[in-house]
């Protein structure tokens, strides 16, 4: 009788544990998460806007490794501290206009056509925009634009607006 009671007790506890661990109450809604962030005494955030001028993009290549290259532009980001770098969150966005925001990496495909020496060239290429963060004094962010064909497109460079969000 005692062994049946023990097996029943263990089974009941197991079902209670499994039932509790699988309940839908374990998930927080987006609103609850936002409230936790807003109400947190330690939670802080900062938004930094950066404009990279067309003239600031530099061509980076490595012919020794048969790598054609990419464009890079660096901007100071002194708000990026060791604490944020190690334990926080840094998110970057590309702002193509006043009404759109896309998280990095940003990928867009373009068609092209040009004529050279009486020959018409046409095709497509994909542009990838990404960034790297470097912890330093001051810290900085490097934005990168790379075409899928890794060719230069100096005449198409333009000012680009970015938004960096730091959360700690």
N, C-alpha and C positions, 0 to 999 in steps of 0.2 A: 504494500500500500504506500509506503514511504517513497519508494522508487518511482511509482506512478505520479505521485504528487510533485516530486522533484522534476521529472521529465515535463509534466504539465507546466510547472513554474518557468522552467527554462524556455519552453516553447512560447509561452505567453510573453515573456520578456523579449524574446527574439522578434516576435511579431510586432510588439509595441515599438521596438527600436527601429525595425525596418519601415514600419508605417510612418513614424515620425521623420525619419531621414529622407523619405521620398515625398513628403508633403510639399505642396506648392507654396506654402508659406515661407519657405527658405529663400525665395527669390525676391529681390527688391525691385520695385518699379523704378523707372527713370526718374520720376518725381521724387521718390524717397531718396535715391542716390543724390540728386541735386540738392535736396534739403540737408542731407548729411554734409555735403561739401560746403553749402552756404552757412550752416550752423557750426561747423568745426572751428574751434578756437585756433588750431594750428594750420588749417587749410587756407592757403593764399594763392592768388594767381595774378599774372601780369601778361598783358598783350603788347607786343612790340611790332610796329609796322616798319618795313624796310622797302625802299625803292632802289632797284639796281638800274642805273642808267645804261643805255645802249653802249655808251663809250667805256663802261666799266667792265664789260665782258672781255676776258682774256682767253686766247686760244692756248690750250695745253695739249702737247703731243709728245709721243715717244717713238721716234722713227727707229730707234735701235730695236724695239720690240715689235716693229711692224704695226704700230698702233697709230692710226691717223690722228684722232684727238677728240676734244670736247671743249666747251666754253665753261669758264668758271669765274665767279665773282665772289669776293669775300667782304663781309660786313662785320663790324664790331658788335658783340652781343654781351656787354658787361653784366647784364642781368642774369646770365647763366653762371650760377655759383656752383661750387663743388657739391653742396647739399642737393641742389636741384638736379645736377648731372647724375649723382649717385642714387638719389632716392625719390626724385620727382618725375615729372613728365614734361617733355618738350614736344610740341606738335607744330608742324609747319604747313602753311596753306599758300597756294598761288591764287592771286586775285586778278583774273583776266579783265574784269571791269567792275563797275560799282555795284553790280547786282549778283555776281557769282563768286563763289569761293570753292576751291578744290583742294583737297588734302594732297600733300606730296607723298610719294612720287606722282607726278601729273604726266599723263601720256596722251598725245594727240597725233593723228596721222594727217599728212598733207599731200596733195597732188602738186606736181610741178611740171613746168614745160618751159624750155628755153631753146634758143637757137644759137649755134656757134659754128662758124665756118661753113654755113650753108646746110648744116645738119640739125634737125630738130630732135631734142632729147625730151623725153617725158617719162614720168613714173610717179612713185610715191615714196615717202619716207616718214618715219615716226620719230617724233621729238619726245624725249624723256627729260623732265625737270625733276631734280632731286636736291637734297642738301645733306651736308655733314656738319656736325657740331664739334667744336674743339674747345676743351677746357683749358684756359690759359689766363694770362693777366695782361690785357682783358681777354675774355673768352670771345670766340667769333664763330660765325656760321659761313660756310662756303656753299653757294648755290651752284648747281651744275646743270648745263643744258647739253644733251648729247643727242645727235641725230642717229637714226638706225644705220645709216650708211657711213657714219663717222666723218662726214665731209664738212668743210667750213661753209658757212652761209652768212658771211659778214654783212652783206647788203640787207639781210632780213632781220638782223638783230634789232631789238627794240627795248624800251624801258619796261621793266617787269616789277610788279608790286607783290610783296609777300607779307604774310602775317605769321608771327611766331607767338605761340601761347605757351607760357611756362606755368606749371602747377606744382606746388610743394606743400 
